[in-house]
């Protein structure tokens, strides 16, 4: 399985002084909270989604840590990424787009997360940045996105509802 390699991350991991995340923020990874995360892919040998990716026992501690870190993950921030995924899903399921045409839209999540995390101060927590980057790297085909990543992201959204920081209007 394709492993996430922090050394490949350009702007995020190679920020110098005066901007971007601190060394401590860069050290916050999903792997530290969830050893072996995505190491066997989304699916078991029979093609079923590994239940851990939608289970409260594994997903809620992850989203809670995302929300407790630094400024915390806000409802607005996560909805931007999730909404982007839902738009891609709708295009795929309606037959209005091919997998090849939407794959670049999915890959855009990676650099959007880099941009959000690279701001000073970061707009998204390190753990959410890492979550997006690892999952984008794990998506190789339509099934990975529709039956793997989306249900996992839905679980993160659902279990996080009580934890997301809400912005004032």
Buried (B, 14 or more C-beta within 10 A) or exposed (E): EEEBEEEEBEEBBEBEEEEBBEEEBBEBBBBEBBEEBBEEBBBEEEEEBBEBBBEEEBBBEBBBBBBEBBEBBBBEBBEBBBEBBBEBBEBBEEEEBEEEEBBEBBEEBBBBBBBBBBEEEBBBBBBBBBBBBBBBBBBEEBBBBBBBBBBBBBBBBBBBEEBBEEEEE
